[in-house]
Amino acid sequence: MILFVVNSLALLGLMGYGAATGRFDQEKRQQYLATWRGEKLVSPPPEEQAKEEEEPTQETGTKILAAQLEREIINRELQLYAQQLRDKEFTITVARDKLQKDLLELQSRRDEFQDEVTQRNEKAREEGFQKALRNYSTMKAKYVKDDFMQMEDKDVVRYLTAMKPDVATAILERFKTPEEMAKRLRVMQLLEEEGIIDINQNRNVSSNSTDIGNS
């Protein structure tokens, strides 16, 4: 009797400890009680045990496959995005090269157009100059002198050097007033600077040996 009491107390203490620590759930407590009562334990069907063991394994495998699939999707999306970036970079490079080429071609055409305009202007000025020169060469010296008084000194020098010496001399001899003499002196100095006449050797416009127009 005493041994029975001791065993009972021991079993109750063990079950209490297991319940307190969470090591003995309801099913285990039932198994211990059945053992203590001498009842035959019934093991769960093998299929249920296998199912319980397979469920965590299947769940883990599913998670792994899902994670791999997600990584593959992310990798494909990253590769696609990287390819799109490379395509855009290539498109921008091609467009930039074309723009640079177009700018160079435009600049070349602009330079050609500017050269053509310059040539036409030079031609027009030269034609105008030659026409005026022919007129001044046939006009009376007095009227030519009046026009020369309204011109820049360098323009007067250009006409005088293009004229025949006797025509240029006849025109310069018409400069008689103080203002006209000052104009003639400036023109003579420019002629000397260009090596057309030499004032110091008295090659003036009144001399028959003047060198105006011989350049």
Secondary structure, DSSP 8 states (H G I E B T S, - for coil): -HHHHHHHHHHHHHHHHHHHHT-S-HHHHHHHHHHHHT-------HHHHHHHHHHHHHHHHHHHHHHHHHHHHHHHHHHHHHHHHHHHHHHHHHHHHHHHHHHHHHHHHHHHHHHHHHHHHHHHHHHHHHHHHHHHHHS-HHHHHHHHHTS-HHHHHHHHHHS-HHHHHHHHTT--SHHHHHHHHHHHHHHHHTTS--GGGT--TTSTT--TT--
